[in-house]
Amino acid sequence: MAGKAFAVAFGENGMRRKLTVWWGIPCKSAIPVFKSLAEQLDVDILFVALNDLPAHRKKLGWDIPDFGKLSFQVLGASWISEAKALIDDRAGLHIVNGIYHDERVRYVSHRLAEKNREFGVIMEAPANLRTGLGRIIKKFVGPIVTPFRTRSVAKKARFVLSASGDRQRDFERLGFSRDRIFRYGYFPDFPAITRKPGPSFDLRVLCIGYLEPFKGQDCLLSALAILKHNKIPFECVITGFGSSESYLVKMNDRLGLQENVKFVGVVSNDKLKELFDWANILVAPGLEEPWGIRVNEALLSGLPVVVSDGVGAKELVEVSGAGELFRAGSSASLADALTRSLARLSNEAELVDKVCAFQRSITPHAAAAYLVEVLDYIQAGSVVSLTRPIPPWSLPPKPGQQLLQEHTV
């Protein structure tokens, strides 16, 4: 990422030397991408967090990442006047993390549109994470109501990057121009691990995150009960907290999985890395999730993934072959995927090799390079003929490409 690749996106001869990024929180999956840009560009990049880290994120071990050369600001109690001043004073391109999902995002996106600032959007596609009657109501009302809240701003955006992967139609319904919708995701930094070569003859399953109905841990427990019935050897560790914790523990006992499955609650970052070392497969069983950064973290660490087709990051596994997919909510489908995974893990290093070959495609550096290609493409318009950017994670990995590994376990 160097040289003339940035000339179109950020301007030459001192023009358009500022980039302002508006994000909901100091996000560990967004900051590394813009940090990578700041390290390679002579551009004033300001990352504005509209809110501080919420308590539930801190409880899971999130902290504010290293910003490197990025300028950073968190809006305080006088957030409206602070945001207004930054929008009015900072020329150049603005990128905002959404256009409707909370009060502060709505204010910033509408202010950018009203002031005719040049701006783009990075946001998740609409998702329905509710349960029961609320889920049914949102399923039918959301597609009707949401576009009325978004179209006036969406039509003025220079581009939108879908943080839910390939969701073209959803963003068209929100009012974004079809030719300005690009695939994206979340791209955390995570230490790589070199795993010892050789086959595995048992499953060491790791499942991390919130314990909520939409996260699908009940489906995982039912699948593990099928494995136990089929006499397939496994251990499983489930981390996190949430409203489903008591229900899941009781379900685990009812299924007779006490000796196989451990609920360890919230763990420190150091302990989490130990669990990544211990595991040989990560399961992301969500019923519906816009992305799922734990999929990135697992692959970056060298860990294969079994992921449901309701999780946005499933496309990382689809392209790379670095794991297995299953039908969201189906314990039988998940049990089959885990059985296939064990067969692949027992086949020397076939599965782990595919993980390592794909890692370079999902680093913050790779995402930053792709972001610049999108900016170049949008800015060039019809003046310069450029090929539409292709996300590096949507291309099959090249043989022999892998990250420099941190340590061996």
Salt bridges, closest charged atoms under 4 A:
ASP42 OD2 - ARG17 NH2 3.35
ASP44 OD2 - ARG90 NH1 3.05
ASP66 OD2 - LYS35 NZ 3.04
ASP88 OD2 - LYS84 NZ 3.32
ASP88 OD2 - ARG111 NH2 2.98
GLU118 OE1 - ARG16 NH2 3.31
GLU118 OE2 - ARG158 NH1 2.24
ASP170 OD2 - ARG167 NE 2.58
ASP170 OD1 - ARG173 NH1 3.34
GLU172 OE2 - ARG178 NE 3.54
ASP202 OD1 - ARG204 NH1 3.42
GLU274 OE1 - LYS271 NZ 3.82
ASP277 OD2 - HIS407 NE2 3.77
GLU288 OE1 - ARG135 NH2 3.13
GLU289 OE1 - LYS215 NZ 2.92
GLU289 OE2 - ARG294 NH2 2.63
GLU297 OE2 - LYS28 NZ 3.13
GLU315 OE2 - ARG183 NH2 3.25
GLU324 OE1 - ARG340 NE 2.96
GLU324 OE2 - ARG344 NH1 3.09
GLU350 OE2 - ARG344 NH2 2.93
GLU350 OE2 - LYS354 NZ 3.67
GLU406 OE1 - HIS407 ND1 3.25
